[in-house]
Amino acid sequence: MDYDLTCVLGPTACGKTRYAVAMAKETGAEILSADSRQVYRGMDIGTGKDLEDYDGVPYHLIDIVPAGEKYDIYRYQRDFHKAYADIISRGKPAILCGGSGLYIEAATRGYHLPDVPQNPELRASLEKESDEALIAKLASLKTLHNSTDYDTRKRLIRALEIAIYEQEHPVDHTAFPPIKTRYIGLDVSREVRNARIDARLDARLASGMVEEVKGLLDSGIAPEDLIYYGLEYKFVTLYLTGQLSYDEMHDKLATAIHQFAKRQMTWFRGMERRGIVIEWVKV
């Protein structure tokens, strides 16, 4: 093989975990997650961990920080390379599996990322401003080469947090090497993908997703912290705090997940434009 890592990627609800597990069973590999929310303990149904699908295959980078904490790409890159080095040191193949294109590229492409601490007060202040005002503020601090810094509100606020910090402080950057990676993308039609998303959402609601979010709120996690995580945790929290009806929550969440899957595919196409070869497999 002329690669050191296999990456299974694709939009939400395309079956990445099952595909990666089947491959891992054939090769004796261990799986590294590239999901930005499955790192949180207690956020199980909403993030679709489906740990039973691993069927004994060792997995990493899932359930590594408590819910309510703000985990970022800098920490993920460091944690990924630590786990990857451990797997390789034991002579095992490694499979990276997930839908977060930014996490995948940070893990495999040797990105130099700034080590910038979180600033809760600044974030609270930025949350009060519109997306347009935040983008304008970011553009005043750095050149915007593409939209990846602001394709979600969470990423936009983090980009501003970094840019503002770098104006006043020297910043250390990570220095991890790129990894020779084979990228396998799971290709599913938009119609099938959306149907799977809708069916999965109904299944998650039926299996206790609302109760999961209520339990997180009851444990003392602030509503705004759950809203920060987006998608299921955002809309269910808005329902539980009386800001949406159940039907509004369901419909707005379904639409948001459809849009999220579309953004994922946009990112993967961008990876190809940046010279990454993805072997697309029809599923």
C-alpha positions in Angstrom: 0.0 0.0 0.0 1.2 3.5 -0.8 -0.9 5.1 2.0 -0.7 4.9 5.8 -4.4 5.8 6.6 -7.8 5.1 5.1 -10.4 7.7 5.4 -14.1 6.9 5.0 -16.1 10.1 4.5 -19.5 11.2 3.3 -22.6 13.2 4.3 -24.7 12.4 7.3 -26.9 9.4 7.0 -24.9 7.7 4.2 -23.7 4.7 6.3 -20.1 5.7 7.0 -19.8 3.8 10.3 -21.1 0.5 9.0 -18.9 0.8 5.9 -15.8 1.5 8.1 -16.6 -1.3 10.5 -16.9 -3.8 7.6 -13.5 -2.7 6.3 -12.0 -2.8 9.8 -13.1 -6.4 10.3 -11.5 -7.4 7.0 -8.2 -5.7 7.8 -7.9 -5.8 11.6 -8.0 -2.0 11.7 -9.1 0.4 14.5 -11.4 3.3 13.8 -10.8 7.0 14.6 -13.8 9.2 14.6 -13.9 12.5 12.6 -17.1 13.7 14.1 -17.1 17.1 15.9 -19.9 16.2 18.3 -19.3 12.5 19.1 -16.4 13.6 21.3 -19.0 14.6 24.0 -20.1 12.2 26.7 -23.8 12.0 27.2 -24.6 13.3 23.7 -25.4 9.9 22.2 -28.8 9.8 20.4 -28.5 13.3 18.9 -25.0 12.7 17.5 -25.8 9.2 16.3 -23.0 7.4 18.0 -24.7 4.0 17.5 -21.8 2.3 19.3 -23.4 -1.1 18.9 -22.6 -0.8 15.1 -18.8 -1.1 15.9 -19.5 -4.7 16.9 -16.2 -5.1 18.9 -14.0 -3.0 16.5 -11.9 -0.7 18.7 -12.8 3.0 18.2 -11.2 6.3 19.3 -12.1 10.0 19.8 -15.6 9.3 21.0 -16.8 10.2 24.5 -13.5 12.0 25.4 -14.9 15.2 26.9 -17.9 16.1 29.0 -21.0 17.6 27.4 -21.1 21.4 27.9 -17.4 21.8 27.2 -16.2 23.7 24.1 -14.0 21.3 22.1 -12.2 22.7 19.1 -10.2 21.8 16.0 -6.9 22.5 17.7 -7.6 19.9 20.4 -9.0 17.4 17.9 -5.8 17.6 15.8 -3.7 16.9 18.9 -5.9 14.1 20.1 -6.1 12.5 16.7 -2.4 12.3 16.3 -1.9 10.9 19.7 -4.5 8.1 19.1 -3.2 7.5 15.5 0.4 7.1 16.8 -0.8 4.6 19.4 -2.6 2.5 16.8 0.3 2.5 14.4 2.8 1.7 17.2 0.8 -1.5 17.9 1.1 -2.5 14.2 -2.6 -2.0 13.5 -4.1 -0.3 10.4 -6.1 2.8 11.1 -9.4 4.0 9.5 -10.6 7.6 9.9 -14.3 7.8 9.7 -16.6 10.8 9.7 -18.4 13.7 8.1 -16.5 16.7 9.4 -14.4 17.8 6.4 -12.5 20.3 8.5 -11.5 17.7 11.1 -10.5 15.2 8.3 -8.3 17.8 6.7 -6.8 18.9 9.9 -6.0 15.3 10.8 -4.5 14.2 7.4 -3.1 17.3 5.8 -0.7 18.7 8.4 -2.6 21.9 9.0 -0.8 24.4 11.2 -3.5 25.5 13.6 -3.4 28.4 16.2 -3.5 27.5 19.9 -6.0 30.2 20.9 -7.9 29.9 24.2 -11.6 30.3 24.4 -13.0 33.6 25.5 -16.6 33.1 26.9 -17.2 36.8 27.4 -16.2 37.6 23.8 -18.3 34.8 22.5 -21.3 36.0 24.5 -20.8 39.5 23.0 -20.4 38.2 19.5 -23.6 36.0 19.8 -25.6 39.2 20.0 -24.6 40.3 16.5 -25.9 39.3 13.2 -24.0 37.0 10.8 -23.5 39.9 8.4 -22.0 42.1 11.1 -19.7 39.2 12.2 -18.5 38.5 8.7 -17.8 42.2 8.1 -15.8 42.3 11.4 -13.9 39.2 10.4 -13.1 40.7 7.0 -11.7 43.7 8.7 -9.2 41.5 10.6 -8.1 39.0 7.9 -8.5 38.3 4.2 -11.4 36.0 3.5 -10.2 33.6 0.8 -13.3 31.4 1.0 -16.4 30.8 3.1 -15.1 28.0 5.3 -14.5 30.4 8.2 -18.1 31.4 8.3 -20.3 28.6 6.8 -21.7 28.0 10.3 -22.3 30.5 13.0 -20.2 28.5 15.5 -17.2 28.5 13.1 -17.7 32.2 12.3 -17.5 33.1 16.0 -14.5 30.9 16.5 -12.7 32.4 13.5 -13.3 35.9 15.0 -12.1 34.7 18.4 -8.9 33.6 16.8 -8.4 36.7 14.7 -9.0 39.1 17.6 -6.7 37.1 19.8 -3.9 37.1 17.2 -4.1 40.9 17.0 -2.7 41.2 20.5 -0.9 38.0 21.4 1.9 35.8 19.9 0.3 32.4 19.0 1.8 29.0 19.0 0.8 26.7 16.1 0.5 23.0 15.9 3.1 21.2 13.7 1.9 17.8 12.8 3.0 16.1 9.5 0.6 15.2 6.7 -0.4 11.6 6.5 -0.5 9.6 3.2 -4.2 8.9 3.1 -6.6 7.0 0.9 -10.0 8.8 0.9 -13.1 6.8 0.2 -16.3 8.8 -0.2 -19.8 7.2 0.1 -21.9 8.6 -2.7 -25.7 8.6 -2.2 -28.3 10.5 -4.2 -29.8 13.7 -2.7 -33.3 12.1 -2.7 -32.1 8.9 -0.9 -30.0 11.0 1.5 -32.9 13.2 2.5 -35.2 10.3 2.9 -32.7 8.6 5.2 -32.3 11.8 7.2 -36.0 12.1 7.7 -36.4 8.5 8.8 -33.4 8.7 11.1 -34.7 11.9 12.7 -38.1 10.2 13.5 -36.3 7.2 14.8 -34.1 9.3 17.1 -37.1 11.2 18.4 -38.9 7.9 19.1 -35.9 6.5 20.9 -35.6 9.3 23.4 -33.6 12.2 21.9 -35.9 14.8 23.6 -35.4 13.0 26.9 -31.6 13.0 26.3 -31.5 16.7 25.9 -33.8 17.3 28.9 -31.4 15.2 30.9 -28.4 17.3 29.8 -30.3 20.5 30.8 -31.3 19.0 34.1 -27.7 18.1 34.8 -26.9 21.8 34.8 -25.7 22.4 31.3 -26.9 25.9 30.2 -29.4 26.0 27.3 -27.0 28.3 25.3 -24.3 25.7 25.6 -26.4 23.0 24.0 -27.7 25.5 21.4 -24.0 26.1 20.5 -23.7 22.5 19.4 -26.3 23.1 16.7 -28.7 20.8 14.9 -30.4 18.3 17.2 -29.2 19.9 20.4 -30.1 23.4 19.2 -33.6 22.7 18.1 -34.6 20.3 20.8 -33.3 22.8 23.4 -35.4 25.5 21.8 -38.4 23.2 22.0 -37.8 22.4 25.7 -37.3 26.0 26.6 -40.6 26.9 25.0 -39.3 28.8 22.0 -40.6 26.3 19.4 -43.6 23.9 19.3 -42.9 20.2 18.8 -43.9 20.4 15.1 -41.8 23.5 14.5 -38.8 21.8 16.2 -39.2 18.7 14.0 -39.6 20.6 10.7 -36.9 23.1 11.3 -34.5 20.4 12.4 -35.2 18.3 9.4 -34.5 21.3 7.1 -31.3 22.1 9.0 -30.0 18.6 8.7 -30.7 18.6 5.0 -28.8 21.8 4.6 -26.0 20.5 6.8 -25.6 17.4 4.5 -25.5 19.8 1.5 -22.7 21.8 3.1 -20.8 18.6 3.8 -20.9 17.7 0.2 -19.8 21.2 -0.8 -16.8 20.8 1.5 -15.8 17.4 0.0 -16.0 18.9 -3.5 -13.8 21.6 -2.2 -11.3 19.0 -1.0 -11.2 17.6 -4.6 -10.5 21.1 -5.9 -7.7 21.4 -3.5 -6.1 18.3 -5.1 -7.4 15.5 -2.8 -8.4 12.4 -4.7 -11.6 10.9 -3.3 -12.7 7.5 -4.5 -16.5 7.7 -4.6 -18.5 4.5 -3.9 -22.2 4.3 -4.7 -24.2 3.2 -1.6 
